[in-house]
């Protein structure tokens, strides 16, 4: 018999779980986005000084993309052990790895000091960042999803998603303050190191909070049941294999769903620093301020989109975001071309609000696709493998298109193509709202039976789909 749904946690304990996930993801995204902003602003001069300015930017974005290449590896490793050992332990490890790599970047010698060894070391540290982030996302959203109840899962699970704009807000805010207080020479010489070194303090705070929360009750129940079944113990050794064997359709849906979300985000927040300062000749400070304010609005609207997905479903909200961000791309660049701060702010803010419609329901949507003992692996693989094809090359492709065509039109078409892929992926998915994550029979034994086509779950989980909606 499948276990019944566990009793929902108290509001106080749920808020503590949400806070722990949010603060941890904020710190890790701060570290990750800080690198992206620095790559656009100063790394071309510090680590690739012999290159043409735009070529130097391309090279710095290439090291930026390397971090994405490590994310699927992190997803595989963290997902495997997270499904066997639990979410909490792996989240602590990911935080330590990310913070350590970011702090080390702040201490790194530049090309002027050690020559070509500098970009090589930078690339290694970027790989560590990507590996850690590949394991962070899945664990953080699952910790909240598996604590909350089905009726409001979209809302509560969207809060760890706000860690991305919060991290962007924090990273951009620190950089904006430094560029305002320091001269260009001082910022390029030593000021850029301050935000990276600040990560060390932030990690200590995040670690203290993350260690104070309990493991997911849904995972503990599934683990206890699995330990009573010797046949299950053997099947659980490789949860990644079970995901790829029986949930490959769900993995493909998750990857397709991420295309528009991931590409549009990095075009709006990272590539804009290149486009606005070169093509539109806007100052770095102006571009940073627009991203700063837009990120604050982004943070505020994500829980609202998550709550809406609890009412009308994950798929409709996701489609609104994908169609909206595709339609916004031509107005987005047209507004930036005016070189007006007001228009630049509108371009970024509207783009991020539409992006939030995809990003908010994503946590609950992906969590609800997979069974408990393979959920970390499934959600992480689907999300992070897509990042290699989507977010990783997005600023690089956009910069190359700008260099080749000297026009924003190919870049807009690039994002629109990604939006079409996402709409098709969502059309192939099945609505997952109100699925019962506490159905611990949806574990390794039942995973041996392939899921119904498009069900996005194994036999045990699929049964929960037949539960009438609230």
LOTI-766635 format. One record per residue (C-alpha): residue number from 1; y, z, x. Coordinates in nm, 3 decimals, decimal comma. Example, Ala and Ser with C-alpha at 12.3 -4.5 7.8 and 13.67 -1.06 7.14 Angstrom:
BEGIN
[r 1 [-0,450 0,780 1,230]],
[r 2 [-0,106 0,714 1,367]],
This chain:
BEGIN
[r 1 [0,000 0,000 0,000]],
[r 2 [0,348 -0,069 0,120]],
[r 3 [0,560 0,226 0,177]],
[r 4 [0,831 0,280 -0,071]],
[r 5 [1,188 0,244 0,029]],
[r 6 [1,311 0,543 0,218]],
[r 7 [1,577 0,759 0,065]],
[r 8 [1,923 0,641 0,158]],
[r 9 [2,101 0,851 0,421]],
[r 10 [2,387 1,077 0,329]],
[r 11 [2,734 0,917 0,344]],
[r 12 [2,821 1,134 0,642]],
[r 13 [2,514 1,038 0,847]],
[r 14 [2,553 0,671 0,757]],
[r 15 [2,915 0,674 0,870]],
[r 16 [2,807 0,832 1,201]],
[r 17 [2,549 0,555 1,251]],
[r 18 [2,810 0,290 1,167]],
[r 19 [3,061 0,449 1,406]],
[r 20 [2,806 0,459 1,689]],
[r 21 [2,717 0,092 1,642]],
[r 22 [3,080 -0,013 1,600]],
[r 23 [3,209 0,169 1,908]],
[r 24 [2,922 0,046 2,121]],
[r 25 [2,961 -0,317 2,013]],
[r 26 [3,339 -0,294 2,055]],
[r 27 [3,299 -0,186 2,416]],
[r 28 [3,042 -0,454 2,495]],
[r 29 [3,246 -0,730 2,330]],
[r 30 [3,557 -0,601 2,508]],
[r 31 [3,374 -0,653 2,837]],
[r 32 [3,248 -0,997 2,737]],
[r 33 [3,576 -1,128 2,595]],
[r 34 [3,778 -0,986 2,880]],
[r 35 [3,594 -1,222 3,111]],
[r 36 [3,669 -1,518 2,881]],
[r 37 [4,040 -1,442 2,869]],
[r 38 [4,056 -1,387 3,245]],
[r 39 [3,869 -1,716 3,299]],
[r 40 [4,139 -1,897 3,103]],
[r 41 [4,431 -1,718 3,270]],
[r 42 [4,362 -1,628 3,634]],
[r 43 [4,005 -1,690 3,752]],
[r 44 [4,078 -2,056 3,824]],
[r 45 [4,334 -1,942 4,084]],
[r 46 [4,138 -1,648 4,224]],
[r 47 [3,790 -1,797 4,256]],
[r 48 [3,847 -2,177 4,254]],
[r 49 [4,183 -2,214 4,432]],
[r 50 [4,115 -2,552 4,591]],
[r 51 [4,066 -2,730 4,260]],
[r 52 [4,308 -2,915 4,036]],
[r 53 [4,440 -2,661 3,779]],
[r 54 [4,249 -2,811 3,485]],
[r 55 [3,936 -2,862 3,697]],
[r 56 [3,966 -2,503 3,815]],
[r 57 [3,980 -2,393 3,452]],
[r 58 [3,668 -2,597 3,382]],
[r 59 [3,487 -2,429 3,671]],
[r 60 [3,593 -2,082 3,558]],
[r 61 [3,472 -2,163 3,205]],
[r 62 [3,145 -2,278 3,362]],
[r 63 [3,086 -1,929 3,502]],
[r 64 [3,190 -1,803 3,158]],
[r 65 [2,916 -2,019 3,001]],
[r 66 [2,656 -1,883 3,243]],
[r 67 [2,675 -1,551 3,061]],
[r 68 [2,560 -1,723 2,745]],
[r 69 [2,260 -1,870 2,928]],
[r 70 [2,138 -1,517 3,000]],
[r 71 [2,174 -1,404 2,639]],
[r 72 [1,846 -1,558 2,511]],
[r 73 [1,660 -1,389 2,798]],
[r 74 [1,820 -1,061 2,699]],
[r 75 [1,724 -1,128 2,337]],
[r 76 [1,358 -1,181 2,434]],
[r 77 [1,334 -0,876 2,659]],
[r 78 [1,535 -0,633 2,445]],
[r 79 [1,379 -0,767 2,126]],
[r 80 [1,026 -0,717 2,263]],
[r 81 [1,084 -0,359 2,371]],
[r 82 [1,312 -0,280 2,079]],
[r 83 [1,033 -0,370 1,836]],
[r 84 [0,787 -0,153 2,029]],
[r 85 [0,999 0,142 2,143]],
[r 86 [1,287 0,155 1,895]],
[r 87 [1,647 0,042 1,864]],
[r 88 [1,832 0,340 2,014]],
[r 89 [1,687 0,341 2,367]],
[r 90 [1,755 -0,027 2,419]],
[r 91 [2,112 0,006 2,289]],
[r 92 [2,186 0,275 2,547]],
[r 93 [2,048 0,052 2,824]],
[r 94 [2,250 -0,251 2,712]],
[r 95 [2,570 -0,047 2,713]],
[r 96 [2,510 0,080 3,068]],
[r 97 [2,430 -0,269 3,200]],
[r 98 [2,733 -0,433 3,041]],
[r 99 [2,975 -0,161 3,149]],
[r 100 [2,841 -0,152 3,503]],
[r 101 [2,875 -0,529 3,549]],
[r 102 [3,228 -0,533 3,408]],
[r 103 [3,341 -0,244 3,628]],
[r 104 [3,197 -0,425 3,931]],
[r 105 [3,399 -0,739 3,848]],
[r 106 [3,712 -0,525 3,871]],
[r 107 [3,619 -0,432 4,229]],
[r 108 [3,522 -0,783 4,343]],
[r 109 [3,687 -0,956 4,639]],
[r 110 [3,829 -1,299 4,559]],
[r 111 [3,787 -1,641 4,722]],
[r 112 [4,073 -1,564 4,959]],
[r 113 [3,874 -1,273 5,104]],
[r 114 [3,510 -1,384 5,115]],
[r 115 [3,522 -1,755 5,035]],
[r 116 [3,248 -1,920 4,829]],
[r 117 [3,056 -1,591 4,805]],
[r 118 [3,318 -1,473 4,553]],
[r 119 [3,235 -1,718 4,271]],
[r 120 [2,865 -1,665 4,344]],
[r 121 [2,893 -1,289 4,298]],
[r 122 [3,106 -1,344 3,990]],
[r 123 [2,832 -1,562 3,843]],
[r 124 [2,565 -1,296 3,906]],
[r 125 [2,771 -1,028 3,732]],
[r 126 [2,836 -1,265 3,444]],
[r 127 [2,458 -1,314 3,411]],
[r 128 [2,413 -0,936 3,383]],
[r 129 [2,681 -0,926 3,112]],
[r 130 [2,510 -1,199 2,915]],
[r 131 [2,166 -1,039 2,950]],
[r 132 [2,299 -0,708 2,817]],
[r 133 [2,487 -0,865 2,527]],
[r 134 [2,178 -1,065 2,430]],
[r 135 [2,004 -0,737 2,354]],
[r 136 [2,303 -0,549 2,214]],
[r 137 [2,376 -0,745 1,899]],
[r 138 [2,030 -0,728 1,740]],
[r 139 [1,987 -0,357 1,801]],
[r 140 [2,334 -0,262 1,679]],
[r 141 [2,314 -0,447 1,348]],
[r 142 [1,956 -0,337 1,284]],
[r 143 [2,038 0,028 1,342]],
[r 144 [2,288 0,008 1,056]],
[r 145 [2,089 -0,230 0,834]],
[r 146 [1,779 -0,013 0,853]],
[r 147 [1,970 0,306 0,770]],
[r 148 [2,163 0,171 0,472]],
[r 149 [2,049 0,084 0,120]],
[r 150 [1,998 -0,271 -0,003]],
[r 151 [2,282 -0,273 -0,257]],
[r 152 [2,555 -0,223 0,004]],
[r 153 [2,378 -0,349 0,315]],
[r 154 [2,612 -0,645 0,353]],
[r 155 [2,913 -0,413 0,364]],
[r 156 [2,772 -0,151 0,600]],
[r 157 [2,602 -0,402 0,832]],
[r 158 [2,928 -0,595 0,863]],
[r 159 [3,092 -0,303 1,043]],
[r 160 [2,910 -0,360 1,374]],
[r 161 [3,030 -0,720 1,338]],
[r 162 [3,387 -0,593 1,351]],
[r 163 [3,309 -0,489 1,707]],
[r 164 [3,370 -0,852 1,809]],
[r 165 [3,732 -0,873 1,684]],
[r 166 [3,787 -0,511 1,789]],
[r 167 [3,669 -0,595 2,140]],
[r 168 [3,879 -0,911 2,136]],
[r 169 [4,174 -0,707 2,011]],
[r 170 [4,131 -0,448 2,283]],
[r 171 [4,079 -0,703 2,561]],
[r 172 [4,368 -0,922 2,450]],
[r 173 [4,590 -0,620 2,391]],
[r 174 [4,535 -0,484 2,742]],
[r 175 [4,591 -0,828 2,898]],
[r 176 [4,899 -0,888 2,682]],
[r 177 [5,049 -0,554 2,785]],
[r 178 [4,982 -0,621 3,152]],
[r 179 [5,129 -0,971 3,144]],
[r 180 [5,437 -0,830 2,971]],
[r 181 [5,483 -0,543 3,219]],
[r 182 [5,389 -0,723 3,539]],
[r 183 [5,520 -1,034 3,707]],
[r 184 [5,285 -1,331 3,732]],
[r 185 [5,241 -1,262 4,103]],
[r 186 [5,153 -0,895 4,049]],
[r 187 [4,914 -0,972 3,764]],
[r 188 [4,738 -1,241 3,969]],
[r 189 [4,726 -1,019 4,279]],
[r 190 [4,593 -0,691 4,135]],
[r 191 [4,691 -0,640 3,771]],
[r 192 [4,394 -0,841 3,634]],
[r 193 [4,156 -0,577 3,777]],
[r 194 [4,286 -0,293 3,558]],
[r 195 [4,118 -0,399 3,229]],
[r 196 [3,784 -0,445 3,405]],
[r 197 [3,799 -0,102 3,567]],
[r 198 [3,897 0,050 3,233]],
[r 199 [3,553 -0,045 3,107]],
[r 200 [3,403 0,244 3,307]],
[r 201 [3,588 0,499 3,095]],
[r 202 [3,506 0,320 2,771]],
[r 203 [3,134 0,313 2,851]],
[r 204 [3,124 0,691 2,897]],
[r 205 [3,277 0,736 2,552]],
[r 206 [3,038 0,487 2,394]],
[r 207 [2,737 0,641 2,566]],
[r 208 [2,822 0,988 2,438]],
[r 209 [2,848 0,862 2,080]],
[r 210 [2,542 0,635 2,093]],
[r 211 [2,317 0,915 2,226]],
[r 212 [2,409 1,132 1,927]],
[r 213 [2,251 0,913 1,656]],
[r 214 [1,893 0,905 1,527]],
[r 215 [1,645 0,621 1,548]],
[r 216 [1,613 0,394 1,244]],
[r 217 [1,397 0,563 0,974]],
[r 218 [1,255 0,226 0,871]],
[r 219 [1,138 0,161 1,227]],
[r 220 [0,990 0,511 1,263]],
[r 221 [0,797 0,468 0,939]],
[r 222 [0,666 0,127 1,046]],
[r 223 [0,570 0,261 1,389]],
[r 224 [0,384 0,557 1,236]],
[r 225 [0,186 0,329 1,008]],
[r 226 [0,110 0,085 1,290]],
[r 227 [-0,024 0,367 1,510]],
[r 228 [-0,280 0,445 1,239]],
[r 229 [-0,420 0,092 1,254]],
[r 230 [-0,600 0,003 1,576]],
[r 231 [-0,600 -0,365 1,484]],
[r 232 [-0,224 -0,356 1,444]],
[r 233 [-0,176 -0,200 1,785]],
[r 234 [-0,315 -0,510 1,953]],
[r 235 [-0,101 -0,744 1,745]],
[r 236 [0,214 -0,549 1,827]],
[r 237 [0,193 -0,611 2,200]],
[r 238 [0,387 -0,936 2,164]],
[r 239 [0,619 -0,926 1,859]],
[r 240 [0,802 -1,229 2,000]],
[r 241 [0,485 -1,437 1,964]],
[r 242 [0,447 -1,328 1,601]],
[r 243 [0,806 -1,429 1,530]],
[r 244 [0,770 -1,775 1,682]],
[r 245 [0,433 -1,829 1,515]],
[r 246 [0,514 -1,720 1,160]],
[r 247 [0,895 -1,715 1,138]],
[r 248 [0,996 -2,026 1,328]],
[r 249 [1,172 -2,166 1,019]],
[r 250 [1,383 -1,851 0,993]],
[r 251 [1,467 -1,871 1,363]],
[r 252 [1,585 -2,231 1,315]],
[r 253 [1,791 -2,131 1,009]],
[r 254 [1,957 -1,852 1,207]],
[r 255 [2,032 -2,088 1,496]],
[r 256 [2,182 -2,349 1,266]],
[r 257 [2,386 -2,084 1,085]],
[r 258 [2,541 -1,977 1,414]],
[r 259 [2,662 -2,321 1,521]],
[r 260 [2,989 -2,330 1,325]],
[r 261 [3,042 -1,956 1,354]],
[r 262 [2,999 -1,945 1,732]],
[r 263 [3,175 -2,270 1,826]],
[r 264 [3,477 -2,214 1,601]],
[r 265 [3,525 -1,859 1,728]],
[r 266 [3,547 -1,954 2,094]],
[r 267 [3,769 -2,253 2,023]],
[r 268 [4,007 -2,031 1,823]],
[r 269 [4,015 -1,735 2,064]],
[r 270 [3,931 -1,866 2,413]],
[r 271 [4,011 -2,238 2,430]],
[r 272 [4,342 -2,182 2,251]],
[r 273 [4,471 -2,008 2,565]],
[r 274 [4,418 -2,336 2,750]],
[r 275 [4,540 -2,572 2,479]],
[r 276 [4,848 -2,374 2,379]],
[r 277 [4,966 -2,326 2,739]],
[r 278 [4,900 -2,684 2,855]],
[r 279 [4,917 -2,930 2,566]],
[r 280 [5,169 -2,733 2,355]],
[r 281 [5,345 -2,573 2,657]],
[r 282 [5,348 -2,228 2,496]],
[r 283 [5,371 -1,926 2,726]],
[r 284 [5,061 -1,718 2,802]],
[r 285 [5,225 -1,417 2,639]],
[r 286 [5,290 -1,607 2,315]],
[r 287 [4,931 -1,733 2,294]],
[r 288 [4,789 -1,387 2,369]],
[r 289 [5,008 -1,227 2,104]],
[r 290 [4,887 -1,474 1,840]],
[r 291 [4,523 -1,401 1,924]],
[r 292 [4,603 -1,028 1,926]],
[r 293 [4,746 -1,025 1,573]],
[r 294 [4,485 -1,267 1,444]],
[r 295 [4,207 -1,041 1,577]],
[r 296 [4,356 -0,744 1,392]],
[r 297 [4,343 -0,938 1,064]],
[r 298 [3,992 -1,058 1,151]],
[r 299 [3,881 -0,697 1,194]],
[r 300 [4,020 -0,604 0,851]],
[r 301 [3,865 -0,890 0,652]],
[r 302 [3,508 -0,874 0,787]],
[r 303 [3,403 -0,570 0,575]],
[r 304 [3,561 -0,736 0,269]],
[r 305 [3,353 -1,050 0,323]],
[r 306 [3,046 -0,829 0,378]],
[r 307 [3,107 -0,649 0,049]],
[r 308 [3,148 -0,984 -0,128]],
[r 309 [2,807 -1,093 0,006]],
[r 310 [2,657 -0,788 -0,166]],
[r 311 [2,794 -0,915 -0,497]],
[r 312 [2,742 -1,291 -0,484]],
[r 313 [2,487 -1,332 -0,202]],
[r 314 [2,482 -1,404 0,170]],
[r 315 [2,455 -1,782 0,138]],
[r 316 [2,761 -1,852 -0,081]],
[r 317 [2,990 -1,645 0,142]],
[r 318 [2,851 -1,809 0,456]],
[r 319 [2,909 -2,158 0,314]],
[r 320 [3,269 -2,070 0,225]],
[r 321 [3,329 -1,987 0,590]],
[r 322 [3,156 -2,293 0,732]],
[r 323 [3,330 -2,542 0,501]],
[r 324 [3,661 -2,362 0,541]],
[r 325 [3,663 -2,354 0,920]],
[r 326 [3,568 -2,723 0,937]],
[r 327 [3,848 -2,818 0,700]],
[r 328 [4,098 -2,604 0,893]],
[r 329 [4,057 -2,768 1,235]],
[r 330 [4,307 -3,053 1,196]],
[r 331 [4,579 -2,822 1,051]],
[r 332 [4,489 -2,569 1,322]],
[r 333 [4,582 -2,802 1,609]],
[r 334 [4,877 -2,953 1,422]],
[r 335 [5,031 -2,608 1,384]],
[r 336 [4,979 -2,526 1,752]],
[r 337 [5,143 -2,855 1,854]],
[r 338 [5,470 -2,739 1,698]],
[r 339 [5,494 -2,474 1,975]],
[r 340 [5,624 -2,228 1,714]],
[r 341 [5,491 -1,874 1,738]],
[r 342 [5,485 -1,842 1,358]],
[r 343 [5,279 -2,158 1,320]],
[r 344 [5,054 -2,056 1,609]],
[r 345 [4,994 -1,720 1,439]],
[r 346 [4,907 -1,889 1,107]],
[r 347 [4,667 -2,127 1,285]],
[r 348 [4,476 -1,845 1,457]],
[r 349 [4,479 -1,599 1,167]],
[r 350 [4,357 -1,841 0,899]],
[r 351 [4,089 -1,969 1,136]],
[r 352 [3,963 -1,617 1,205]],
[r 353 [3,970 -1,517 0,837]],
[r 354 [3,748 -1,817 0,758]],
[r 355 [3,526 -1,736 1,055]],
[r 356 [3,484 -1,384 0,914]],
[r 357 [3,319 -1,529 0,603]],
[r 358 [3,034 -1,646 0,827]],
[r 359 [3,028 -1,353 1,066]],
[r 360 [3,037 -1,072 0,807]],
[r 361 [2,715 -1,148 0,614]],
[r 362 [2,535 -1,262 0,928]],
[r 363 [2,411 -0,915 1,026]],
[r 364 [2,248 -0,838 0,691]],
[r 365 [2,134 -1,199 0,642]],
[r 366 [1,948 -1,219 0,974]],
[r 367 [1,807 -0,865 0,941]],
[r 368 [1,664 -0,944 0,598]],
[r 369 [1,473 -1,247 0,728]],
[r 370 [1,220 -1,055 0,937]],
[r 371 [0,965 -0,774 0,904]],
[r 372 [1,033 -0,434 1,059]],
[r 373 [0,808 -0,458 1,366]],
[r 374 [0,942 -0,801 1,462]],
[r 375 [1,297 -0,774 1,327]],
[r 376 [1,469 -0,698 1,660]],
[r 377 [1,296 -0,996 1,822]],
[r 378 [1,351 -1,233 1,530]],
[r 379 [1,717 -1,155 1,469]],
[r 380 [1,799 -1,156 1,842]],
[r 381 [1,615 -1,480 1,920]],
[r 382 [1,777 -1,665 1,630]],
[r 383 [2,123 -1,539 1,716]],
[r 384 [2,119 -1,563 2,095]],
[r 385 [1,932 -1,889 2,149]],
[r 386 [2,197 -2,056 1,935]],
[r 387 [2,469 -1,916 2,161]],
[r 388 [2,345 -2,137 2,448]],
[r 389 [2,411 -2,453 2,248]],
[r 390 [2,713 -2,322 2,058]],
[r 391 [2,939 -2,058 2,211]],
[r 392 [2,844 -2,113 2,575]],
[r 393 [2,969 -2,470 2,615]],
[r 394 [3,238 -2,458 2,343]],
[r 395 [3,541 -2,384 2,567]],
[r 396 [3,394 -2,609 2,837]],
[r 397 [3,340 -2,902 2,598]],
[r 398 [3,679 -2,853 2,435]],
[r 399 [3,854 -2,845 2,775]],
[r 400 [3,665 -3,156 2,890]],
[r 401 [3,754 -3,342 2,567]],
[r 402 [4,118 -3,249 2,616]],
[r 403 [4,110 -3,372 2,976]],
[r 404 [3,940 -3,702 2,884]],
[r 405 [4,128 -3,792 2,565]],
[r 406 [4,452 -3,592 2,593]],
[r 407 [4,419 -3,528 2,219]],
[r 408 [4,298 -3,251 1,988]],
[r 409 [4,124 -3,495 1,750]],
[r 410 [3,787 -3,504 1,934]],
[r 411 [3,792 -3,123 1,952]],
[r 412 [3,851 -3,094 1,577]],
[r 413 [3,566 -3,339 1,510]],
[r 414 [3,343 -3,133 1,739]],
[r 415 [3,398 -2,821 1,527]],
[r 416 [3,357 -3,017 1,202]],
[r 417 [3,017 -3,147 1,322]],
[r 418 [2,911 -2,788 1,391]],
[r 419 [3,023 -2,688 1,040]],
[r 420 [2,804 -2,962 0,889]],
[r 421 [2,501 -2,835 1,082]],
[r 422 [2,563 -2,484 0,953]],
[r 423 [2,595 -2,597 0,591]],
[r 424 [2,262 -2,780 0,618]],
[r 425 [2,095 -2,471 0,772]],
[r 426 [2,222 -2,243 0,495]],
[r 427 [2,107 -2,495 0,232]],
[r 428 [1,756 -2,467 0,378]],
[r 429 [1,759 -2,086 0,369]],
[r 430 [1,657 -1,857 0,087]],
[r 431 [1,887 -1,589 -0,049]],
[r 432 [1,795 -1,249 0,100]],
[r 433 [2,031 -1,013 -0,081]],
[r 434 [1,862 -0,692 -0,205]],
[r 435 [1,551 -0,737 0,009]],
[r 436 [1,371 -0,407 0,079]],
[r 437 [1,363 -0,343 0,454]],
[r 438 [1,149 -0,030 0,409]],
[r 439 [0,841 -0,232 0,315]],
[r 440 [0,651 -0,123 0,625]],
[r 441 [0,343 -0,323 0,527]],
[r 442 [0,551 -0,622 0,640]],
[r 443 [0,433 -0,548 0,991]],
[r 444 [0,198 -0,705 1,246]],
[r 445 [-0,112 -0,716 1,021]],
[r 446 [0,063 -0,901 0,745]],
[r 447 [0,240 -1,113 1,004]],
[r 448 [-0,094 -1,277 1,072]],
[r 449 [-0,050 -1,453 0,740]],
[r 450 [0,219 -1,723 0,765]],
[r 451 [0,521 -1,681 0,543]],
[r 452 [0,566 -1,904 0,238]],
[r 453 [0,776 -2,208 0,324]],
[r 454 [1,144 -2,108 0,335]],
[r 455 [1,070 -1,750 0,229]],
[r 456 [1,206 -1,608 0,552]],
[r 457 [0,951 -1,327 0,548]],
[r 458 [0,584 -1,253 0,584]],
[r 459 [0,359 -1,170 0,290]],
[r 460 [0,472 -0,810 0,260]],
[r 461 [0,840 -0,887 0,283]],
[r 462 [0,811 -1,186 0,053]],
[r 463 [0,696 -0,951 -0,220]],
[r 464 [1,032 -0,781 -0,210]],
[r 465 [1,197 -1,113 -0,294]],
[r 466 [1,041 -1,091 -0,636]],
[r 467 [1,224 -0,770 -0,708]],
[r 468 [1,491 -0,835 -0,975]],
[r 469 [1,843 -0,835 -0,840]],
[r 470 [2,072 -0,547 -0,921]],
